[in-house]
Amino acid sequence: MAAPAQAIDPIHQFNIERLLHLNVGGLDASFTNASLFMVIIFLAVTALMVLGTSGAHVVPTRVQAAAEMAYEFVASTVRDTIGKEGMRFFPFVFSLFMFVLFANLIGLIPGAYTVTSQIVVTFAFAALVIGTVIVYGLMKHGAHFLHLFVPSGVSPILLPFIVLIEIISFVSRPISLSVRLFANMLAGHITLKVFGGFVAMLLGAGAYAILSPLPLIAITLLTAFELLVAFLQAYVFAILTCVYLNDAIHPGH
């Protein structure tokens, strides 16, 4: 009875399982299913860019066209959000966008693991973004970077409250950035799993099997919607990264 219950358990798909037990200095450094899919995502992105940029053709192949579209899409996003000066961060933003996009898309394959459904992964990316903003802002502007928290033209009476609000807003950025991606991936995959369970239960319900096409149609529509969400969440993550990096380059209000 445990196997069928596990098969329809919508949370079981997010379990982290050790594939190779490793212990380094008392720390658990085991190679898990999440680690495996991170490697797969890295190899997939690398393969796309290497194959798409080697031996460029006048009439691009599908792989070359996909690589060029991804490059131009992220480049235009960076230029439009930060300006030409922000192109120094293009490799960083492009790497984040491609990893999140491929993680979301690969996670939709039946049996695959969705890396971005883990809050520790999305928070690590968000913390990396905010850390980059702070380090670069302080290195380039020094104490002037702190003007990010001091809007101009504010009454001296209200200034302490506004500064406090700005600090809280800044500190909450990695939380909102990580939770947005994590929650969307988690909710979408749970919904797909639940409707998949409905199909399996209705098929085994005798006379009620005639109703099984209804959740099956819903799964098809939800999968199409999840494909859109996979791209949108990667785009939102990239463009918010650009917005935050813009604060590091132009900290003045």
Backbone hydrogen bonds, N-H to C=O, Kabsch-Sander energy under -0.5 kcal/mol:
donor,donor_aa,acceptor,acceptor_aa,energy
5,A,1,M,-1.6
6,Q,2,A,-2.5
7,A,3,A,-2.1
8,I,4,P,-1.3
9,D,5,A,-0.6
9,D,6,Q,-0.6
14,F,11,I,-2.0
15,N,12,H,-1.6
17,E,15,N,-0.6
19,L,31,F,-3.0
20,L,31,F,-2.0
24,V,27,L,-2.5
25,G,23,N,-0.6
27,L,24,V,-1.8
29,A,22,L,-1.7
29,A,27,L,-0.9
31,F,20,L,-2.7
32,T,30,S,-0.7
33,N,17,E,-1.7
36,L,32,T,-2.3
37,F,33,N,-2.0
38,M,34,A,-1.8
39,V,35,S,-2.0
40,I,36,L,-2.1
41,I,37,F,-2.6
42,F,38,M,-2.4
43,L,39,V,-2.6
44,A,40,I,-2.5
45,V,41,I,-2.6
46,T,42,F,-2.4
47,A,43,L,-2.7
48,L,44,A,-2.2
49,M,45,V,-2.3
50,V,46,T,-2.8
51,L,47,A,-2.6
52,G,48,L,-2.0
53,T,49,M,-1.2
54,S,50,V,-1.2
65,A,61,T,-2.8
66,A,62,R,-2.3
67,A,63,V,-2.4
68,E,64,Q,-2.6
69,M,65,A,-2.5
70,A,66,A,-2.2
71,Y,67,A,-2.3
72,E,68,E,-2.8
73,F,69,M,-2.4
74,V,70,A,-2.1
75,A,71,Y,-2.5
76,S,72,E,-2.5
77,T,73,F,-1.7
78,V,74,V,-2.5
79,R,75,A,-2.5
80,D,76,S,-2.6
81,T,77,T,-1.7
82,I,78,V,-2.9
83,G,78,V,-1.1
86,G,83,G,-1.2
87,M,84,K,-1.6
88,R,85,E,-1.0
89,F,86,G,-2.1
90,F,87,M,-1.4
93,V,89,F,-2.5
94,F,90,F,-3.2
95,S,91,P,-2.1
96,L,92,F,-2.0
97,F,93,V,-2.7
98,M,94,F,-2.6
99,F,95,S,-2.2
100,V,96,L,-2.6
101,L,97,F,-2.6
102,F,98,M,-2.6
103,A,99,F,-2.5
104,N,100,V,-2.4
105,L,101,L,-2.5
106,I,102,F,-2.9
107,G,103,A,-1.6
108,L,105,L,-1.3
109,I,106,I,-1.6
112,A,109,I,-2.5
115,V,113,Y,-1.0
117,S,114,T,-1.5
118,Q,115,V,-1.6
119,I,117,S,-0.6
121,V,118,Q,-0.9
122,T,118,Q,-1.9
123,F,119,I,-2.6
124,A,120,V,-1.3
125,F,121,V,-1.9
126,A,122,T,-2.4
127,A,123,F,-3.1
128,L,124,A,-1.9
129,V,125,F,-2.1
130,I,126,A,-2.5
131,G,127,A,-2.6
132,T,128,L,-2.1
133,V,129,V,-2.1
134,I,130,I,-2.5
135,V,131,G,-2.6
136,Y,132,T,-2.6
137,G,133,V,-2.4
138,L,134,I,-2.4
139,M,135,V,-2.3
140,K,136,Y,-2.5
141,H,137,G,-2.5
142,G,138,L,-1.4
144,H,141,H,-1.7
145,F,142,G,-1.5
146,L,143,A,-1.6
147,H,144,H,-1.9
148,L,145,F,-1.8
149,F,146,L,-1.8
150,V,147,H,-1.4
154,V,151,P,-0.7
158,L,155,S,-0.5
159,L,155,S,-1.7
162,I,158,L,-2.4
163,V,159,L,-2.9
164,L,160,P,-2.0
165,I,161,F,-2.3
166,E,162,I,-2.6
167,I,163,V,-2.4
168,I,164,L,-2.5
169,S,165,I,-2.5
170,F,166,E,-2.3
171,V,167,I,-2.8
172,S,168,I,-1.9
173,R,170,F,-1.1
176,S,172,S,-2.7
177,L,173,R,-2.8
178,S,174,P,-1.9
179,V,175,I,-2.8
180,R,176,S,-2.1
181,L,177,L,-1.0
182,F,178,S,-2.5
183,A,179,V,-3.1
184,N,180,R,-1.7
185,M,181,L,-2.0
186,L,182,F,-2.6
187,A,183,A,-2.7
188,G,184,N,-2.0
189,H,185,M,-2.0
190,I,186,L,-2.1
191,T,187,A,-2.3
192,L,188,G,-2.1
193,K,189,H,-2.2
194,V,190,I,-2.5
195,F,191,T,-2.4
196,G,192,L,-2.1
197,G,193,K,-2.0
198,F,194,V,-1.8
199,V,195,F,-2.0
200,A,196,G,-2.1
201,M,197,G,-2.6
202,L,198,F,-2.6
203,L,199,V,-2.2
204,G,200,A,-1.2
205,A,202,L,-1.3
208,Y,205,A,-1.5
209,A,206,G,-1.9
210,I,207,A,-0.8
211,L,208,Y,-2.1
212,S,209,A,-1.5
214,L,211,L,-1.7
216,L,212,S,-1.5
217,I,213,P,-2.6
218,A,214,L,-1.9
219,I,215,P,-2.4
220,T,216,L,-2.0
221,L,217,I,-2.3
222,L,218,A,-2.7
223,T,219,I,-2.7
224,A,220,T,-1.8
225,F,221,L,-2.2
226,E,222,L,-2.8
227,L,223,T,-1.8
228,L,224,A,-1.5
229,V,225,F,-2.5
230,A,226,E,-2.6
231,F,227,L,-1.5
232,L,228,L,-2.7
233,Q,229,V,-3.0
234,A,230,A,-1.2
235,Y,231,F,-2.5
236,V,232,L,-3.1
237,F,233,Q,-2.2
238,A,234,A,-2.0
239,I,235,Y,-3.0
240,L,236,V,-2.4
241,T,237,F,-1.6
242,C,238,A,-2.0
243,V,239,I,-2.2
244,Y,240,L,-2.5
245,L,241,T,-2.4
246,N,242,C,-2.1
247,D,243,V,-1.1
248,A,244,Y,-1.0
249,I,245,L,-1.7
250,H,246,N,-3.1
